[in-house]
Amino acid sequence: MHKLTDLGKLFFCVLALVAFGFECAHANVSIQKGEGGAGLDAYFPLDKSDELSLSITGCKKKGEKLAFGVGLFVGEKKRISRELEKLRDRELNARTNLFLCINELCEERTWEFLASGFGDAFFADLSIDRKHDQIRVVRVVIPNERKKYEYRGDVDSVLKKICR
């Protein structure tokens, strides 16, 4: 299978926008209509094999803050690490604590496993200042996992597109 070049990815994004109404903010970030057609959601791959992705959903400007949900989706691959398997096969409403890092700042958050139209996933709420340092790295720390799960890129341009 061939990997798409940056020009190929750009062409695919334009084609997806015209044909299906999807937008592409960055070559490896997927932006699509939110669940129930409400707003736009963004999906960021956290590794090259698509084992884990992070979503930003329901972003709203509230005064001096941006408030949104973050979702943690484990891929459908049969062979994944034991730690990711623990995150994928959970009961609805199960809770777990994981660290979410933005740039160098990491905070432990409580995530809840919920059903969504885009697949079952762990979700947490997040609020950040509208005037924040430029976000270049988002990382989720999975306990007992050696692999780093992070997205490196221009997160701010995505937030500008999806936050209303």
Buried (B, 14 or more C-beta within 10 A) or exposed (E): EEEEEEEEBEEBBEEBEEEEEBBBBBBBBBBBBBEEEEBBBBBBBBBEEEBBBBBBBBBEEEEEBBBBBBBBBBBEEEEBBEBBEBBBEBEEEEEBEBEBBBBEEEEEBEBBBBEBEBBBBBBBEBEBEEEEEEBEEBBBBBEEBEBEBBBEBBBEEBBEBBBE
